[in-house]
Amino acid sequence: MQLSVIALNVGYAVIGVILMFLSYRVIDRLTPEVDFPAELQKGNVAVGMVVAAIFISIALIIGKALG
């Protein structure tokens, strides 16, 4: 395996993680009435499912954009 291919894949992974974090922060700021971390601490399953759906959809979008 070529080192350049591995470096490119690691670079894409780092870019993907950074974009996921930034996207989550944008969504968190767009919904100020919902405190996601506090609700997750309380054990709110519905908020957990919403956050999971957000991460999955962002991951699909970023995956298509980078691929």
C-alpha positions, 0 to 999 in steps of 0.5 A, a space after each residue: 500500500 502506498 503511503 500517499 494513499 494512507 495519508 490521503 485517507 487520514 486527511 479525509 478522516 480528519 477533515 470529516 471529524 472537524 466538519 462533523 464537530 462544526 456542523 453539530 455546533 451550528 445546529 446547537 446554536 440554531 436551537 437555543 431552546 434545547 440544551 442537548 448535553 443537559 438533556 442527554 445527562 437527564 437520560 432523555 432518549 428522544 434527544 439522544 435519537 435526534 442527536 444520533 440522526 443529526 450525526 448520521 445525516 451529517 456523516 452521509 452528507 460529508 461522506 458524499 462531499 469528500 468522496 
